[in-house]
Amino acid sequence: MIIIGLVVGAAAGIGATTTVLRNKLLSKSQQVLKDAEEKGEVIKKDKILQAKEKYLQMKSEYDKQVAERNSKLQSAEQKMKQREQSLAQKVEELQKKSNELKSASENLNGQIEVLNKRKAETEKIYKESIEKLEHIANMTAEEAKQHLIDTMTEEAKAEASNSIMDIVEEAKMTANEQAKKIVIESIQRTATEHAIENTVSVFNLENEEVKGRIIGREGRNIRTLESLTGVEVIIDDSPDAIILSGFDPIRREIARLSLHKLVTDGRIHPARIEEVVAKTRKQIEQEIVEVGKRTCIDLGILNMNHELMRMVGRMKYRSSYGQNLLQHSREVANLAATMASELGLNPKLAKRAGLLHDIGKVPENEPDLPHAILGMKLAEKYKEHPDVCNAIGAHHDETEMTSLLSPIIQVCDAISGARPGARREVVEAYINRLNKLEEMAMTYPGVVKTYAIQAGRELRVIVGAEKVSDVEANKLSYDLSRQIQSEMTYPGQIKVTVIRETRAVNYAK
């Protein structure tokens, strides 16, 4: 019973406690709901206010954009109205101008009709005038026209000749002073020796006994020397001297040095001669290379091909009309460098071209080509500058000049070869050149006599006064100078002087 009472009491207590707890929970839940409702109302009001503010803001922006668009539309409408007004004005102006053009065209048509009528009348009068003139002059219109053309042609020729002379004189006045200055300065700053080369060399002996040893038994020594060197050894009655004759200066030099070594050593026999000649040939080859190097160093020319340098050295043993080729090339190089500096061009290229301009004269094998063309091909082969190659090839007009260096090299070559004492010209060639000058001048009509004077540097032509007029004399001088320039080869320049003299002679009796 007690247990049951305890259980019942416990159950009653638990039920009371549960009821109390339930009541508390209900009251708390109601309070929470109430608080939540209050917070929800506050949040709702805030959101409504924010929405209203945003709506007002968007509305104000929209109103602003609408106002801007309206203002733009109004301005566009105003511009359209202005354009319509201006177009209307232009249309009116165009209509006025079209009306004016119509009236002007009508007036022009009337004037054209009047002009056509006058033209027909003028042509009629012109034909009648021509017929009257033909009747008066006893000449047709074509004959008169041809006569007029012939007369005007003669006058034009005379005026052209006078104009040519005036132009030439003016060019001389403006350019002659500067050209003379450059040429004279170039010549004055360069000086070389006179021509001394020839085709023989003289070997001096200490006594006459050495001649017999050089000749050898039955002439075997001299035959060996001649066959090895290619030089003719002449032993005559000249005291203490042997003459070495040959056109190749290198061979003559090899023979001279070999003879000197043989005479100094005292042993002269065919085997020894062969040995000495071989050594001397090697020595000359080394000397040629050294001369080429030394020449390039002296002139300040760098980076030259070894084979070209060797050809420069070979120039020492070559001559042209008695003028040493190396000395001539050095002179041309210095002259060209001076002229190029005066003219504002590259003096190094000019000096290089001047030194190499005659390398076509010294190749070991000699093909059938002019030395200028051969030299140009050699320079191209060894990668020289194109201006240098053209200057080499064009210094005798074998090819067209394409650079400013070419005329400079041509002029300097002429200066070096034409100066007094530079070359010894063969007498026969000299006489032929003078005769050719005089014969060329005699082919012109009206020429009476011709004289080549001043060593062929001036040609004087005497013409008949009754056959050649003053104007024709000027033209003859010009044409003859051009013909000489194109058909002849000569150093320097040739002055052509045409002399026309009129004499009036009467006798008092």
PyMOL commands that set and color helices and strands:
alter all, ss='L'
color gray80, all
select helices_A, chain A and resi 2-137+141-188+209-215+217-229+249-265+270-299+306-317+325-342+347-356+359-361+371-381+386-394+405-418+427-442+470-487
alter helices_A, ss='H'
color red, helices_A
select strands_A, chain A and resi 200-204+232-234+241-245+319-320+323-324+447-453+458-463+495-500
alter strands_A, ss='S'
color yellow, strands_A
deselect
rebuild
show_as cartoon
